[in-house]
Amino acid sequence: MRNPQNLISKHKRFKLKRPQNIKKAFLILSLIAIISLGFTVASEVYFKDNPLARVYRTEHLISLDEVAPPTIDIITAGMRVELSLWDGDEIRIRPVSELPLMIVKEHEYGYTHEISINQDDGFAISFFTLQQFRYNLQICLPRNREYRQINITTVGGNVTINAHHLRVREPVRIITDGGDVNISRSVTEFTIRTRSGNINMDFDSLVANTMINTESGDINLKVSPIDLRIGRVEELVMAFSKNGEISVIANERIPLV
């Protein structure tokens, strides 16, 4: 039988170590917060005098050229990107984080209109909320516009797109390292490449080419029974997964108008 005194003494030793661990964790988180703040201040100072760039932490609206179809570039480190369309005439950007948002606009009326949205959170952890995984970047594009290109690059963040009414002249390009890609109501051309992220695509109707390449992620496609029956999947979708699984599911529903 164990000695009760030994059990009590072990419990006391464990309790004596906890304040030290908490203090150490507090110092580490404080250091991370200071480094994060330093990068934030440095970003604001760097972009302060640049007429093409601004740093934002709250919702922001970007006006568009009346003539040239815009090119949208979105780059993040680990934040989720949520892209959808709305009935407004401007691009609405809503960063859900404590980090600065860099927006660079290059504009030549009638010829080019390029907008770069950069949210690099690779160095930052929120010391105050400890909810980094809830951070995301919400972008709403005008529904009544056509776009030249849309390019999304993220290291670990998921990409979610509601593509209903999205019109793009060139393929929408998405590149992730470990993030998942979820696209609903796809009626435009997509090129998707991931390393380990899963790809889930829900097609209203297969009318455009889709290219998907992943190292180890799974690929899940939902198509209409008609597209599956007449062979449009084989004709328009090129999907490759080196170590993951590929599944095609018939999804009966009435397409949105």
MITOR-853184 format. One line per field, with one value per residue: x, y, z of N, C-alpha, C in turn. Coordinates in nm, 4 decimals. Example, Ala and Ser with C-alpha at 12.3 -4.5 7.8 and 13.67 -1.06 7.14 Angstrom:
<rs>
nx = [1.3190  1.2850]
ny = [-0.5690  -0.2250]
nz = [0.7800  0.7080]
cax = [1.2300  1.3670]
cay = [-0.4500  -0.1060]
caz = [0.7800  0.7140]
cx = [1.3200  1.2900]
cy = [-0.3300  0.0030]
cz = [0.7800  0.7870]
</rs>
This chain:
<rs>
nx = [0.0847  0.0468  0.2213  0.0380  0.1453  0.3517  0.2060  0.0736  0.2889  0.3942  0.1850  0.1927  0.4398  0.3864  0.1930  0.3440  0.4997  0.3335  0.2743  0.5194  0.5260  0.3042  0.3878  0.6048  0.4751  0.3206  0.5200  0.6228  0.4000  0.3649  0.5986  0.5535  0.3302  0.4447  0.6294  0.4494  0.3083  0.5184  0.5705  0.3280  0.3271  0.5561  0.4686  0.2657  0.4129  0.5809  0.4016  0.2841  0.3518  0.3173  0.1482  -0.0052  -0.0714  -0.2380  -0.3061  -0.5350  -0.7690  -1.0335  -1.3623  -1.3590  -1.4161  -1.3711  -1.3590  -1.4388  -1.3017  -1.4889  -1.4633  -1.2399  -1.2062  -1.1411  -0.8413  -0.7962  -0.5913  -0.5257  -0.3607  -0.2585  -0.1194  -0.1891  -0.4549  -0.8093  -0.9858  -1.2717  -1.4783  -1.7270  -2.0229  -2.1983  -2.4660  -2.3707  -2.1800  -1.9126  -1.5989  -1.6113  -1.4326  -1.3568  -1.1665  -1.1262  -0.9639  -0.6717  -0.4771  -0.2835  -0.4169  -0.3023  -0.3529  -0.3050  -0.3316  -0.3266  -0.3798  -0.4940  -0.6885  -0.9366  -0.7636  -0.5943  -0.6632  -0.5704  -0.5876  -0.4436  -0.4671  -0.3421  -0.2860  -0.0808  -0.0307  0.1601  0.3406  0.1993  0.0217  -0.2726  -0.2475  -0.4341  -0.6846  -0.6398  -0.7378  -0.6585  -0.7242  -0.9768  -0.9567  -1.0252  -1.0596  -1.2887  -1.4306  -1.6251  -1.7414  -1.8638  -2.1667  -2.2529  -2.0400  -1.7740  -1.4707  -1.1196  -0.9058  -0.8830  -0.6907  -0.5877  -0.3831  -0.2634  -0.1009  -0.1690  -0.4357  -0.7901  -0.9911  -1.2879  -1.5468  -1.8324  -1.9559  -2.1679  -2.3023  -2.0528  -1.8303  -1.5570  -1.2900  -1.0523  -0.9159  -1.0048  -0.7593  -0.6311  -0.4142  -0.2943  -0.1206  -0.1645  -0.4301  -0.7889  -1.0081  -1.3140  -1.5785  -1.8754  -2.1617  -2.0384  -1.9741  -1.7836  -1.4457  -1.1885  -0.8659  -0.6962  -0.4629  -0.3230  -0.1291  -0.1749  -0.4358  -0.7932  -1.0295  -1.3409  -1.6049  -1.8995  -2.1130  -2.3361  -2.3954  -2.2045  -2.0099  -1.7683  -1.4094  -1.2312  -0.9506  -0.7772  -0.5348  -0.3731  -0.1528  -0.1907  -0.4496  -0.8089  -1.0513  -1.3643  -1.6490  -1.9536  -2.2098  -2.4628  -2.7124  -2.7580  -2.5234  -2.3456  -2.4437  -2.4220  -2.1536  -2.0039  -1.8360  -1.5993  -1.5247  -1.4852  -1.3619  -1.0513  -0.8946  -0.6567  -0.5073  -0.2426  -0.2113  -0.4593  -0.8224  -1.0678  -1.3897  -1.7104  -2.0263  -2.3686  -2.5899  -2.9022  -3.0897  -3.2560  -3.1133  -2.9877  -3.1001]
ny = [-0.1211  0.2244  0.5012  0.7454  0.9914  1.0319  1.0643  1.3046  1.4806  1.4713  1.5852  1.8437  1.9294  1.9404  2.1448  2.3599  2.4082  2.5110  2.8009  2.8998  2.7991  2.9296  3.1934  3.1888  3.1297  3.3604  3.5552  3.4729  3.5034  3.7768  3.8709  3.7848  3.9419  4.1976  4.1826  4.1437  4.3870  4.5565  4.4874  4.5685  4.8491  4.9125  4.8428  5.0310  5.2691  5.2300  5.2223  5.4686  5.7017  5.6179  5.6649  5.4734  5.2756  5.1670  5.1214  4.9285  4.8534  4.8169  4.7876  4.8506  5.0293  4.9991  5.1842  5.1271  5.1279  5.2643  5.1546  4.9660  4.6175  4.4892  4.3464  4.1236  4.0574  3.8479  3.7905  3.5956  3.4782  3.2847  3.3245  3.2788  3.3109  3.4586  3.4845  3.6534  3.7726  4.0864  4.3344  4.5907  4.8712  4.8871  4.7377  4.5580  4.5273  4.3426  4.2983  4.0557  4.0738  4.1664  4.2788  4.4733  4.5695  4.5637  4.7479  4.7804  4.9823  4.9968  5.1958  5.2808  5.4710  5.3169  5.1276  4.9592  4.8113  4.7233  4.5563  4.4872  4.2905  4.2427  4.0471  3.9710  3.7552  3.5923  3.6241  3.6798  3.6436  3.6696  3.8224  3.9137  3.7958  3.5343  3.3952  3.3271  3.1490  3.2148  3.4328  3.6006  3.7004  3.8883  3.9387  4.1173  4.1274  4.3435  4.2428  4.3052  4.3363  4.2533  4.0666  4.0767  3.9106  3.6901  3.6182  3.4105  3.3536  3.1604  3.0482  2.8758  2.9206  2.8630  2.8732  3.0113  3.0358  3.1837  3.1471  3.2262  3.4054  3.5097  3.6491  3.6062  3.6806  3.5360  3.2233  3.1682  3.1700  2.9703  2.9115  2.7150  2.6052  2.4347  2.4792  2.4327  2.4311  2.5615  2.5782  2.7077  2.6971  2.7158  2.8502  2.9379  2.9432  2.7614  2.7283  2.5307  2.4675  2.2768  2.1670  1.9938  2.0419  1.9905  1.9828  2.1089  2.1247  2.2643  2.2463  2.4445  2.4150  2.2451  2.4308  2.5403  2.5032  2.3228  2.2902  2.0904  2.0253  1.8409  1.7394  1.5618  1.5971  1.5442  1.5328  1.6537  1.6516  1.7976  1.7559  1.8161  1.5645  1.5461  1.6547  1.4615  1.2345  1.2829  1.3039  1.5374  1.5865  1.4358  1.5683  1.8425  1.8686  1.8396  1.6582  1.5843  1.3924  1.3021  1.1414  1.1481  1.1032  1.0965  1.2011  1.1943  1.3292  1.3073  1.5723  1.6627  1.9398  2.2606  2.4956  2.8175  3.1445]
nz = [0.0000  -0.0813  0.0634  0.2225  0.2905  0.1069  -0.1294  -0.0773  -0.0529  -0.3123  -0.4507  -0.3466  -0.4401  -0.7133  -0.7208  -0.6415  -0.8605  -1.0552  -1.0460  -1.1402  -1.4011  -1.5084  -1.4883  -1.6602  -1.9031  -1.9227  -1.9589  -2.2077  -2.3785  -2.3482  -2.4668  -2.7313  -2.7909  -2.7808  -2.9915  -3.2032  -3.1910  -3.2549  -3.5248  -3.6334  -3.5899  -3.7381  -3.9949  -4.0331  -4.0271  -4.2460  -4.4637  -4.4486  -4.5966  -4.8529  -5.1460  -5.2741  -5.0992  -4.8033  -4.4528  -4.2780  -4.0163  -3.9816  -4.1339  -4.4833  -4.7873  -5.1364  -5.4228  -5.7710  -6.1041  -6.3718  -6.6208  -6.6800  -6.6207  -6.2997  -6.1471  -5.8852  -5.6178  -5.3509  -5.0532  -4.7859  -4.4734  -4.2596  -4.2232  -4.2638  -4.5712  -4.6893  -4.9518  -5.1291  -5.3056  -5.3381  -5.3401  -5.3578  -5.5003  -5.4603  -5.3554  -5.0630  -4.7704  -4.4891  -4.2258  -3.9794  -3.7191  -3.5234  -3.6680  -3.9038  -4.2221  -4.5447  -4.8316  -5.1677  -5.4465  -5.7938  -6.0601  -6.3752  -6.5590  -6.7474  -6.8521  -6.6778  -6.3625  -6.0704  -5.7651  -5.4620  -5.1803  -4.8726  -4.6008  -4.3726  -4.1332  -4.0219  -3.8136  -3.5864  -3.2811  -3.0999  -2.8023  -2.6306  -2.6857  -2.7573  -2.9791  -3.2414  -3.4432  -3.5135  -3.6700  -3.9733  -4.3165  -4.4727  -4.7806  -5.0024  -5.3274  -5.5875  -5.7324  -5.9856  -6.1575  -6.3898  -6.3714  -6.4299  -6.3350  -6.0514  -5.7829  -5.5256  -5.2542  -4.9916  -4.6942  -4.4696  -4.4299  -4.4673  -4.7669  -4.8693  -5.0973  -5.2243  -5.5204  -5.6752  -5.9398  -5.9958  -6.2220  -6.4203  -6.6346  -6.6755  -6.5436  -6.2011  -5.9615  -5.7084  -5.4454  -5.1919  -4.8955  -4.6595  -4.6229  -4.6515  -4.9377  -5.0221  -5.2344  -5.3480  -5.5658  -5.8182  -6.1327  -6.2964  -6.4318  -6.2684  -6.1167  -5.9027  -5.6483  -5.3954  -5.1100  -4.8828  -4.8253  -4.8306  -5.1023  -5.1770  -5.3913  -5.5180  -5.7730  -5.9591  -6.2288  -6.4693  -6.6624  -6.7195  -6.7400  -6.4894  -6.2898  -6.0663  -5.8254  -5.5850  -5.3203  -5.0945  -5.0148  -4.9985  -5.2644  -5.3275  -5.5194  -5.6082  -5.8294  -6.0794  -6.1541  -6.4292  -6.5497  -6.4627  -6.5874  -6.8654  -6.9011  -6.8493  -6.6356  -6.6770  -6.9060  -6.8421  -6.5932  -6.4428  -6.2194  -5.9691  -5.7203  -5.5271  -5.2941  -5.1797  -5.1781  -5.4403  -5.4991  -5.6560  -5.6441  -5.7136  -5.7082  -5.6605  -5.7327  -5.7637  -5.9719  -5.8696  -5.9719]
cax = [0.0000  0.1275  0.2242  -0.0397  0.2304  0.4231  0.1109  0.0508  0.4097  0.4037  0.0838  0.2424  0.5473  0.3225  0.1276  0.4455  0.5573  0.2369  0.2939  0.6365  0.4876  0.2147  0.4693  0.6838  0.3827  0.2833  0.6320  0.6318  0.2902  0.3930  0.7008  0.4883  0.2456  0.5320  0.6809  0.3378  0.2853  0.6291  0.5468  0.2139  0.3728  0.6491  0.3888  0.1966  0.5135  0.6303  0.3001  0.2221  0.3765  0.3001  0.0155  -0.0779  -0.0973  -0.2933  -0.3191  -0.6691  -0.8080  -1.1792  -1.4242  -1.3149  -1.4771  -1.2828  -1.4323  -1.3851  -1.3013  -1.6116  -1.4351  -1.1517  -1.2370  -1.0297  -0.7705  -0.7934  -0.4920  -0.5454  -0.2485  -0.2553  -0.0307  -0.2656  -0.5942  -0.9108  -1.0362  -1.4111  -1.5096  -1.8654  -2.0679  -2.3073  -2.5340  -2.3090  -2.0993  -1.7730  -1.5466  -1.6186  -1.3314  -1.3777  -1.0711  -1.1632  -0.8349  -0.6089  -0.3582  -0.3056  -0.4504  -0.2365  -0.4234  -0.2284  -0.4109  -0.2595  -0.4958  -0.4814  -0.8289  -0.9716  -0.6667  -0.5643  -0.7145  -0.5242  -0.6029  -0.3764  -0.5106  -0.2402  -0.3008  0.0250  -0.0371  0.2464  0.4177  0.1172  -0.0743  -0.3411  -0.2213  -0.5503  -0.8001  -0.5952  -0.8322  -0.6039  -0.7874  -1.1030  -0.9283  -1.0560  -1.0664  -1.4132  -1.4265  -1.7465  -1.7230  -1.9896  -2.2272  -2.2820  -1.9155  -1.6900  -1.3340  -1.0190  -0.8438  -0.8903  -0.5843  -0.5860  -0.2700  -0.2570  -0.0160  -0.2435  -0.5755  -0.8909  -1.0500  -1.4290  -1.6000  -1.9665  -1.9273  -2.2899  -2.2974  -1.9148  -1.7887  -1.4133  -1.2441  -0.9496  -0.9462  -0.9788  -0.6457  -0.6215  -0.2983  -0.2807  -0.0292  -0.2384  -0.5688  -0.8942  -1.0750  -1.4566  -1.6394  -2.0150  -2.2288  -1.9352  -2.0106  -1.6723  -1.3278  -1.1030  -0.7425  -0.6733  -0.3485  -0.2945  -0.0359  -0.2440  -0.5730  -0.9029  -1.1029  -1.4836  -1.6670  -2.0409  -2.1427  -2.4733  -2.3934  -2.0684  -2.0026  -1.6330  -1.3025  -1.1833  -0.8284  -0.7506  -0.4154  -0.3363  -0.0606  -0.2476  -0.5860  -0.9210  -1.1270  -1.5058  -1.7212  -2.0979  -2.2548  -2.6011  -2.7222  -2.7486  -2.3815  -2.2805  -2.4920  -2.3761  -2.0072  -1.9389  -1.7304  -1.4774  -1.4919  -1.4495  -1.2906  -0.9263  -0.8643  -0.5484  -0.4623  -0.1385  -0.2366  -0.5945  -0.9313  -1.1502  -1.5271  -1.8064  -2.1595  -2.4795  -2.6646  -3.0239  -3.1494  -3.2913  -3.0093  -3.0289  -3.0985]
cay = [0.0000  0.3456  0.5890  0.8684  1.1093  1.0506  1.1185  1.4458  1.5588  1.4851  1.6828  1.9756  1.9701  1.9768  2.2745  2.4640  2.4369  2.5756  2.9453  2.9255  2.7755  3.0376  3.3135  3.1716  3.1448  3.5016  3.6281  3.4371  3.5693  3.9203  3.8940  3.7712  4.0599  4.3123  4.1652  4.1690  4.5310  4.6181  4.4690  4.6514  4.9883  4.9233  4.8418  5.1598  5.3704  5.2049  5.2530  5.5973  5.7999  5.5564  5.7054  5.3602  5.1755  5.2113  5.0180  4.9362  4.7505  4.8081  4.7714  4.9504  5.0191  5.0390  5.2165  5.0597  5.1975  5.2419  5.0932  4.8499  4.5111  4.4855  4.2259  4.1182  3.9668  3.8334  3.7138  3.5857  3.3737  3.1771  3.3648  3.2316  3.4079  3.4345  3.5698  3.6426  3.8870  4.1619  4.4243  4.7223  4.9096  4.8922  4.6202  4.5739  4.4449  4.3425  4.2102  4.0174  4.0480  4.2835  4.3016  4.5725  4.5229  4.6449  4.7528  4.8530  5.0006  5.0490  5.2311  5.3657  5.4732  5.2575  5.0286  4.8617  4.8399  4.6109  4.5767  4.3837  4.2894  4.1605  4.0332  3.8782  3.7339  3.4816  3.6480  3.7355  3.5713  3.7678  3.8040  3.9547  3.7091  3.3965  3.3358  3.3503  3.0643  3.2757  3.5443  3.5770  3.8168  3.8805  4.0282  4.1134  4.1921  4.3827  4.1366  4.3506  4.3638  4.1454  4.0808  4.0208  3.7992  3.6818  3.5288  3.3964  3.2741  3.1541  2.9392  2.7782  2.9583  2.8074  2.9647  2.9819  3.1251  3.1684  3.1945  3.2538  3.5312  3.5563  3.6472  3.6356  3.6519  3.4327  3.1313  3.2060  3.0893  2.9553  2.8328  2.7037  2.5008  2.3388  2.5209  2.3721  2.5178  2.5298  2.6649  2.6748  2.7633  2.7473  2.8536  3.0005  2.8577  2.7623  2.6509  2.5173  2.3841  2.2706  2.0601  1.8951  2.0830  1.9273  2.0697  2.0768  2.2117  2.2400  2.3103  2.4596  2.3474  2.2414  2.5063  2.5939  2.4109  2.3264  2.2113  2.0736  1.9447  1.8397  1.6322  1.4610  1.6304  1.4801  1.6167  1.6178  1.7283  1.7788  1.7996  1.7783  1.4317  1.5577  1.6684  1.3330  1.1355  1.3080  1.3000  1.6681  1.5827  1.3927  1.6642  1.9762  1.8684  1.7648  1.6524  1.4914  1.3887  1.1991  1.0492  1.1626  1.0393  1.1814  1.1519  1.2747  1.3014  1.3713  1.6560  1.7077  2.0617  2.3618  2.5991  2.9538  3.2335]
caz = [0.0000  -0.0906  0.1794  0.1943  0.3046  -0.0187  -0.2262  -0.0441  -0.0835  -0.4576  -0.4918  -0.3086  -0.5316  -0.8392  -0.7061  -0.6291  -0.9920  -1.1438  -1.0614  -1.2230  -1.5399  -1.5494  -1.5042  -1.7828  -2.0153  -1.9296  -2.0181  -2.3495  -2.4486  -2.3487  -2.5692  -2.8617  -2.8105  -2.8086  -3.1279  -3.2937  -3.1924  -3.3273  -3.6682  -3.6705  -3.5969  -3.8508  -4.1174  -4.0481  -4.0604  -4.3817  -4.5635  -4.4198  -4.7006  -4.9840  -5.1929  -5.3282  -4.9960  -4.6763  -4.3513  -4.2212  -3.9203  -3.9789  -4.2655  -4.5798  -4.9188  -5.2467  -5.5450  -5.8891  -6.2315  -6.4457  -6.7504  -6.6800  -6.5236  -6.2048  -6.1046  -5.7402  -5.5602  -5.2066  -4.9993  -4.6410  -4.4223  -4.1979  -4.2013  -4.3570  -4.6682  -4.7250  -5.0660  -5.1746  -5.3831  -5.2776  -5.4329  -5.3580  -5.6156  -5.4192  -5.2873  -4.9179  -4.7045  -4.3441  -4.1576  -3.8437  -3.6546  -3.4634  -3.7487  -4.0098  -4.3555  -4.6458  -4.9586  -5.2690  -5.5672  -5.9134  -6.1404  -6.4936  -6.5987  -6.8754  -6.8987  -6.5731  -6.2290  -5.9905  -5.6210  -5.3837  -5.0406  -4.8077  -4.4549  -4.3341  -3.9892  -3.9881  -3.6925  -3.4787  -3.1992  -3.0182  -2.6587  -2.5533  -2.7060  -2.7798  -3.0729  -3.3740  -3.5426  -3.5534  -3.7597  -4.1132  -4.4027  -4.5471  -4.8965  -5.0846  -5.4564  -5.6508  -5.8120  -6.1212  -6.2281  -6.4423  -6.3225  -6.5209  -6.2642  -5.9061  -5.7381  -5.3799  -5.2068  -4.8468  -4.6473  -4.3911  -4.4121  -4.5573  -4.8644  -4.8920  -5.2003  -5.2794  -5.6558  -5.7495  -6.0158  -6.0146  -6.3626  -6.4305  -6.7707  -6.6679  -6.4329  -6.0620  -5.9181  -5.5635  -5.4040  -5.0473  -4.8503  -4.5790  -4.6053  -4.7333  -5.0344  -5.0299  -5.3348  -5.3752  -5.6784  -5.9176  -6.2748  -6.3671  -6.4433  -6.1503  -6.1089  -5.7586  -5.6121  -5.2531  -5.0717  -4.7999  -4.7991  -4.9038  -5.1939  -5.1863  -5.4907  -5.5398  -5.9010  -6.0066  -6.3580  -6.5217  -6.7868  -6.7371  -6.7012  -6.3517  -6.2717  -5.9238  -5.8010  -5.4443  -5.2866  -5.0054  -4.9760  -5.0674  -5.3572  -5.3259  -5.6198  -5.6160  -5.9617  -6.1081  -6.2173  -6.5753  -6.5842  -6.4378  -6.6830  -7.0031  -6.9064  -6.8409  -6.5345  -6.7454  -7.0114  -6.7957  -6.4658  -6.4349  -6.0765  -5.9364  -5.5815  -5.5197  -5.1833  -5.1286  -5.2497  -5.5259  -5.5027  -5.7310  -5.5919  -5.7828  -5.6138  -5.7260  -5.6791  -5.8634  -5.9719  -5.8410  -6.0879]
cx = [0.0873  0.1155  0.1460  0.0445  0.3065  0.3313  0.0866  0.1715  0.4272  0.3044  0.1278  0.3514  0.4892  0.2589  0.2279  0.5032  0.4618  0.2549  0.4134  0.6019  0.3965  0.2928  0.5504  0.5961  0.3423  0.3940  0.6444  0.5229  0.3090  0.4957  0.6414  0.4030  0.3290  0.5868  0.5717  0.3086  0.3943  0.6122  0.4306  0.2541  0.4650  0.5732  0.3208  0.2940  0.5588  0.5306  0.2433  0.2349  0.3635  0.1601  -0.0678  -0.1213  -0.1535  -0.3036  -0.4539  -0.6888  -0.9595  -1.2320  -1.3853  -1.3816  -1.3812  -1.3689  -1.3614  -1.3936  -1.4303  -1.5883  -1.3600  -1.1977  -1.1187  -0.9682  -0.7574  -0.6908  -0.5094  -0.4369  -0.2571  -0.1580  -0.1121  -0.4117  -0.6873  -0.9540  -1.1776  -1.4506  -1.6530  -1.8996  -2.1834  -2.3597  -2.4766  -2.2250  -1.9502  -1.7301  -1.5488  -1.5226  -1.3495  -1.2761  -1.1163  -1.0353  -0.7881  -0.4863  -0.3865  -0.3329  -0.3877  -0.3115  -0.3432  -0.3126  -0.3236  -0.3674  -0.4552  -0.6168  -0.8486  -0.8791  -0.6405  -0.6247  -0.6813  -0.5321  -0.5399  -0.4164  -0.4219  -0.2606  -0.2010  0.0273  0.0555  0.3189  0.3315  0.0294  -0.1399  -0.3193  -0.3473  -0.6676  -0.7624  -0.6890  -0.7841  -0.6777  -0.9238  -1.0805  -0.9680  -1.0650  -1.1891  -1.4121  -1.5538  -1.7220  -1.8581  -2.0409  -2.2425  -2.1565  -1.8534  -1.5461  -1.2377  -0.9548  -0.8796  -0.7888  -0.5819  -0.4718  -0.2675  -0.1744  -0.0991  -0.3904  -0.6675  -0.9434  -1.1934  -1.4853  -1.7433  -1.9628  -2.0520  -2.2855  -2.1549  -1.8747  -1.6443  -1.3657  -1.1417  -0.9781  -0.9163  -0.8697  -0.6372  -0.5035  -0.2935  -0.1778  -0.1059  -0.3839  -0.6642  -0.9539  -1.2190  -1.5237  -1.7807  -2.0661  -2.1314  -1.9920  -1.8994  -1.5515  -1.2380  -0.9769  -0.7012  -0.5540  -0.3262  -0.1908  -0.1096  -0.3897  -0.6731  -0.9724  -1.2462  -1.5486  -1.8093  -2.0817  -2.2934  -2.4895  -2.2507  -2.0651  -1.8616  -1.5310  -1.2630  -1.0624  -0.7938  -0.6301  -0.3794  -0.2452  -0.1298  -0.3911  -0.6894  -0.9930  -1.2704  -1.5824  -1.8694  -2.1467  -2.4003  -2.6041  -2.7093  -2.6023  -2.3081  -2.3189  -2.4356  -2.2246  -1.9377  -1.8269  -1.5984  -1.4307  -1.4336  -1.3669  -1.1669  -0.8801  -0.7574  -0.5125  -0.3652  -0.1696  -0.3774  -0.6962  -1.0108  -1.2907  -1.6155  -1.9464  -2.2622  -2.5664  -2.7848  -3.0795  -3.1808  -3.1838  -3.0664  -3.0201  -3.0394]
cy = [0.1249  0.4283  0.7166  0.9937  1.1383  1.1104  1.2661  1.5301  1.5767  1.5879  1.8253  2.0219  2.0125  2.1164  2.3878  2.5018  2.5165  2.7264  2.9801  2.9057  2.8854  3.1660  3.3062  3.1899  3.2906  3.5839  3.5999  3.5066  3.7206  3.9553  3.8845  3.8935  4.1820  4.3045  4.1950  4.3180  4.6036  4.6062  4.5567  4.7973  5.0086  4.9262  4.9750  5.2706  5.3552  5.2498  5.3938  5.6950  5.7421  5.5886  5.5892  5.2611  5.2406  5.0926  5.0355  4.8246  4.7298  4.7953  4.8859  4.9221  5.0713  5.0650  5.1555  5.1503  5.1639  5.1608  4.9621  4.7451  4.4923  4.3465  4.2309  4.0145  3.9664  3.7417  3.7143  3.4759  3.2586  3.2094  3.3058  3.3457  3.3662  3.5356  3.5445  3.7660  3.9559  4.2634  4.5653  4.7465  4.9135  4.7576  4.6477  4.4746  4.4571  4.2462  4.1817  3.9763  4.1753  4.3257  4.4036  4.5056  4.6174  4.6351  4.8393  4.8594  5.0600  5.0713  5.3214  5.3615  5.4149  5.1477  4.9208  4.9078  4.7180  4.6467  4.4587  4.3991  4.1915  4.1625  3.9280  3.8645  3.6217  3.4984  3.6702  3.6323  3.6737  3.7371  3.8294  3.8577  3.5622  3.3228  3.3561  3.2696  3.1167  3.3916  3.5061  3.7095  3.8010  3.9852  4.0073  4.1921  4.2320  4.2751  4.1753  4.3801  4.2359  4.1727  4.0163  3.8967  3.8068  3.5768  3.5291  3.3039  3.2781  3.0332  2.8343  2.8083  2.8906  2.9156  2.9198  3.0836  3.0856  3.2312  3.2248  3.3944  3.5841  3.5394  3.6947  3.5938  3.5392  3.3421  3.1934  3.1129  3.0896  2.8641  2.8334  2.5957  2.3944  2.3727  2.4462  2.4769  2.4702  2.6288  2.6166  2.7566  2.8031  2.7411  2.9181  2.9080  2.8744  2.6804  2.6489  2.4252  2.3906  2.1615  1.9534  1.9315  2.0064  2.0298  2.0197  2.1763  2.1660  2.3177  2.3244  2.3850  2.3537  2.3088  2.5571  2.4911  2.4318  2.2348  2.2090  1.9819  1.9547  1.7210  1.5233  1.4908  1.5508  1.5815  1.5656  1.7099  1.6940  1.8386  1.7582  1.6395  1.4368  1.5675  1.5363  1.2311  1.1571  1.3218  1.4333  1.6713  1.5437  1.4955  1.7941  1.9793  1.7810  1.7691  1.5463  1.5055  1.2726  1.0962  1.0584  1.0896  1.1424  1.1208  1.2501  1.2321  1.3764  1.4441  1.7161  1.8319  2.1568  2.4708  2.7371  3.0388  3.3660]
cz = [0.0000  0.0362  0.1483  0.2034  0.1763  -0.1251  -0.2023  -0.0820  -0.2335  -0.5078  -0.4595  -0.4033  -0.6661  -0.8311  -0.6939  -0.7652  -1.0808  -1.1556  -1.1487  -1.3703  -1.5925  -1.5731  -1.6320  -1.9058  -2.0335  -1.9956  -2.1673  -2.4298  -2.4542  -2.4552  -2.7090  -2.8926  -2.8463  -2.9504  -3.2297  -3.3051  -3.2697  -3.4778  -3.7149  -3.6870  -3.7156  -3.9833  -4.1404  -4.0853  -4.2041  -4.4875  -4.5502  -4.5355  -4.8414  -5.0353  -5.2442  -5.2214  -4.8708  -4.5816  -4.2813  -4.1191  -3.9184  -4.1213  -4.3580  -4.7139  -5.0250  -5.3697  -5.6658  -6.0109  -6.3065  -6.5727  -6.7367  -6.5796  -6.4295  -6.1895  -5.9530  -5.6961  -5.4081  -5.1525  -4.8469  -4.6003  -4.3651  -4.1775  -4.3058  -4.4478  -4.7057  -4.8331  -5.1102  -5.2566  -5.3114  -5.3778  -5.4341  -5.4825  -5.5841  -5.3614  -5.1374  -4.8518  -4.5545  -4.2806  -4.0153  -3.7720  -3.5868  -3.5441  -3.8586  -4.1433  -4.4569  -4.7781  -5.0551  -5.3959  -5.6773  -6.0186  -6.2561  -6.5635  -6.7387  -6.9215  -6.7930  -6.4404  -6.1437  -5.8421  -5.5487  -5.2372  -4.9658  -4.6572  -4.4097  -4.1828  -3.9456  -3.8575  -3.5704  -3.4108  -3.1081  -2.8703  -2.5776  -2.5682  -2.7187  -2.8750  -3.2160  -3.4809  -3.5856  -3.6501  -3.9020  -4.1866  -4.4913  -4.6576  -4.9780  -5.2129  -5.5144  -5.7457  -5.9592  -6.2030  -6.2834  -6.4001  -6.4217  -6.4586  -6.1158  -5.8635  -5.5860  -5.3414  -5.0547  -4.8053  -4.5750  -4.3758  -4.5118  -4.6507  -4.8905  -4.9900  -5.2323  -5.4186  -5.7370  -5.8084  -6.0342  -6.1609  -6.3723  -6.5690  -6.7738  -6.5480  -6.2966  -6.0104  -5.7655  -5.5320  -5.2522  -5.0158  -4.7721  -4.5607  -4.6972  -4.8263  -5.0481  -5.1239  -5.3616  -5.4924  -5.7884  -6.0590  -6.3568  -6.3623  -6.3213  -6.1758  -5.9627  -5.7350  -5.4616  -5.2282  -4.9922  -4.7728  -4.8835  -4.9926  -5.2045  -5.2816  -5.5169  -5.6648  -5.9208  -6.1380  -6.4115  -6.6582  -6.8144  -6.6883  -6.5551  -6.3401  -6.1235  -5.9072  -5.6538  -5.4166  -5.2048  -4.9629  -5.0544  -5.1552  -5.3609  -5.4206  -5.6129  -5.7476  -5.9794  -6.1727  -6.3693  -6.6181  -6.5653  -6.5443  -6.8228  -7.0125  -6.9003  -6.7369  -6.5985  -6.8485  -6.9569  -6.6674  -6.4748  -6.2907  -6.0504  -5.7891  -5.5673  -5.4128  -5.1271  -5.2142  -5.3303  -5.5316  -5.5788  -5.6875  -5.6744  -5.6816  -5.6853  -5.6579  -5.7938  -5.8588  -5.9391  -5.9665  -6.0491]
</rs>
